[in-house]
Amino acid sequence: MSAGTYTPNPGAAPVGRMIGAQAALETRMLLRNGEQLLLTVVIPALLLVLFSGVDIIDTGAGKSVDFLTPGVLALAVMSTAFTGQAIATGFDRRYGVLKRLGASPLPRWALMTAKTLSVLVTEVLQVVLLTVIAFALGWSPHGNPFAVLLLLVLGTAAFSGLGLLMAGTLKAEATLAAANLVFLLLLVGGGVIVPMDKFPDGVRTALGLLPISALSDGLRDVLQHGASMPWGDLGILAVWTVLGLGAAAKFFRWE
């Protein structure tokens, strides 16, 4: 036995391991939060089942589930990447969690990476659940899977940037109110449940520039109409991604 066998050797774990551990913690906390679970999983699933089974809104030719599923998938992305992340991060900031983590060996960029990975894991679970429900309701998807993946990734990036911007600039209570209000407004006016052609021309043009509209319309073009690559919607999401993440990086306050 050497003299240094029991010598302490303190030091930070590798960054990859720290990110993985923090991402796992963030995911467990999100899935244990009943309010966030309701917002991210239960509400989208209920909307899909309700509006697919009850003829409340005219969704045009074809089965209602074919129109609704892409919109509900977009809603699931927004609920997790924007609403859920904004609220959770806002209260982490209020209670000093971000300040304490920022002083730990975990770099700040690694903390944000862990939060993003947690969002992606949750979204995978959402997409799997909603896809199973949609197939049970008779969904018949079409189109290019790569285009769907690209839309979901860009949508996640765009909403994550906006959610972090809100959480890093507003007080926690204001973030809670604003994030839920935006969720409700975009649920109605973002082409998720109500077709965009139900709105007046001027309003429809403005709403079409929103990230939720671009995501839901892009997914609908691919999954319902078989489009190969909805470049216009991808472009809108890319612009929101750059603006959201750029503003969040510049204005986010850790305290």
C-alpha positions, 0 to 999 in steps of 0.5 A: 500500500502506497503512502498516497492511497488515501490522499484526497484528490478533489476535482471536478468530474468531466464536463460530459458527465456533469451535463448528463447528471444535470440533464437527468436531474432536470428531466426527473424534476420536470416529470415529477411536477404535476402542473408541468406534466399536465401542461406538456403531456395531458393537455395535448393528448386530451385536445387530440382525442377530444377534437378528433372524436367530436366534430366541433371545428371544421378542419376541411377535407379528410379526417380530423385526426390528420389535420390535428396531429401535426398541430398538437405535436407543435403544441407539445414542443411549445409547451415543453421548450417554451412554457415549461422551461420558462416557468421552471427556469424562472423559479430556479432563478428566483430561488437562487438555484441558478446562482448556486449552480453558476458558482459550481464546477458546472459551467453556465453553458453546460447548465443550459445544455443540460436544460436543453437535453432535458427538454429534448428527452421530454419531447421524445416521450411526448411525440411517442405518446401522441403518435401512439394515440394518433395511430389509435384514432386512425392517423395516416401520416405522409411525407419525409421523416427527415423534414419532420425531424428538422422542423421539430429540432428548429421549433425546439431551438426557437421556443427554447430561446424565447423561453430562456429570454423570458425566464432570464429577464422577467420576475418568476411570477410575471414569467408564470403569468406571461408564459401561460397567457402566451400558451393559451393565445398561441393555442387558439391563434397558431393554427394548432386547432383552428385552421389558419384560413378561418382568420381574416387575411391581414390577421392570417398573414401576421399569425403565419409569421409566429413560430407556432404557426410555422411549426404547425403548418410545416408539420401539416404540409409534410405529414398531411399533404406529403410535402418534401421540405417546407422551406418557408416554414423552416426559414421562419423557425430559423429566424426565430431561433437566431433571434431568441437564442441571441437575445437570451444569451445577451440579456439573461440575468442569473440573479 
